């Protein structure tokens, strides 16, 4: 099959147009890959921040637990001291009544 010069030029133009469209699509794909890489970097950064936040919250929770334990122990000591104080006061009042009779 013999092609005329006009057909050959038309085929070249078609190939050039197709090649240009393919290049545009490849450019768009490369832009999409770059955008996905940026998003992945952002996600990694966010995950690292979340891990740091979780560890900080865990430390705060441990400190709160320790403070609660100390508060309970101090409360028990204060309760014992209060009872001891009232026992001494009651004994002193009773002793005062014994001597005042």
C-alpha positions as semicolon CSV with decimal commas, in nm:
position;residue;x (nm);y (nm);z (nm)
1;X;0,000;0,000;0,000
2;X;0,148;0,327;-0,112
3;X;0,078;0,637;0,091
4;X;0,075;0,979;-0,050
5;X;0,276;1,261;0,097
6;X;-0,039;1,414;0,240
7;X;-0,127;1,092;0,420
8;X;0,226;1,057;0,555
9;X;0,212;1,413;0,688
10;X;-0,129;1,347;0,835
11;X;0,001;1,029;1,004
12;X;0,299;1,220;1,144
13;X;0,070;1,492;1,273
14;X;-0,155;1,229;1,433
15;X;0,146;1,061;1,592
16;X;0,274;1,396;1,713
17;X;-0,064;1,481;1,864
18;X;-0,086;1,139;2,028
19;X;0,269;1,172;2,157
20;X;0,188;1,516;2,295
21;X;-0,123;1,381;2,472
22;X;0,080;1,094;2,616
23;X;0,342;1,339;2,743
24;X;0,071;1,549;2,907
25;X;-0,074;1,241;3,075
26;X;0,270;1,134;3,197
27;X;0,326;1,486;3,333
28;X;-0,005;1,470;3,518
29;X;0,085;1,128;3,657
30;X;0,422;1,255;3,778
31;X;0,250;1,551;3,944
32;X;0,008;1,311;4,111
33;X;0,297;1,096;4,236
34;X;0,471;1,404;4,379
35;X;0,147;1,513;4,547
36;X;0,102;1,167;4,695
37;X;0,460;1,173;4,827
38;X;0,392;1,509;4,993
39;X;0,073;1,375;5,148
40;X;0,262;1,071;5,275
41;X;0,525;1,297;5,435
42;X;0,249;1,495;5,604
43;X;0,085;1,178;5,729
44;X;0,416;1,051;5,869
45;X;0,464;1,384;6,045
46;X;0,112;1,367;6,189
47;X;0,160;1,010;6,304
48;X;0,485;1,108;6,478
49;X;0,307;1,397;6,648
50;X;0,029;1,164;6,759
51;X;0,286;0,920;6,902
52;X;0,453;1,203;7,092
53;X;0,114;1,322;7,217
54;X;0,023;0,970;7,330
55;X;0,349;0,929;7,521
56;X;0,301;1,269;7,685
57;X;-0,053;1,180;7,789
58;X;0,072;0,849;7,926
59;X;0,335;1,028;8,138
60;X;0,074;1,272;8,268
61;X;-0,159;0,984;8,351
62;X;0,118;0,806;8,544
63;X;0,194;1,125;8,737
64;X;-0,175;1,168;8,820
65;X;-0,194;0,808;8,946
66;X;0,108;0,869;9,168
67;X;-0,042;1,194;9,300
68;X;-0,370;1,015;9,378
69;X;-0,183;0,743;9,570
70;X;0,004;1,007;9,770
71;X;-0,319;1,195;9,842
72;X;-0,485;0,877;9,967
73;X;-0,188;0,798;10,193
74;X;-0,182;1,153;10,330
75;X;-0,557;1,141;10,388
76;X;-0,521;0,824;10,592
77;X;-0,242;0,979;10,799
78;X;-0,450;1,290;10,859
79;X;-0,752;1,081;10,958
80;X;-0,540;0,885;11,207
81;X;-0,391;1,206;11,350
82;X;-0,740;1,356;11,386
83;X;-0,867;1,049;11,572
84;X;-0,559;1,053;11,797
85;X;-0,614;1,425;11,867
86;X;-0,977;1,370;11,966
87;X;-0,884;1,076;12,188
88;X;-0,634;1,295;12,373
89;X;-0,886;1,580;12,400
90;X;-1,153;1,342;12,533
91;X;-0,908;1,195;12,783
92;X;-0,803;1,544;12,896
93;X;-1,164;1,654;12,945
94;X;-1,241;1,333;13,135
95;X;-0,931;1,380;13,351
96;X;-1,028;1,742;13,418
97;X;-1,375;1,630;13,539
98;X;-1,215;1,366;13,763
99;X;-0,989;1,623;13,931
100;X;-1,265;1,886;13,960
101;X;-1,502;1,659;14,157
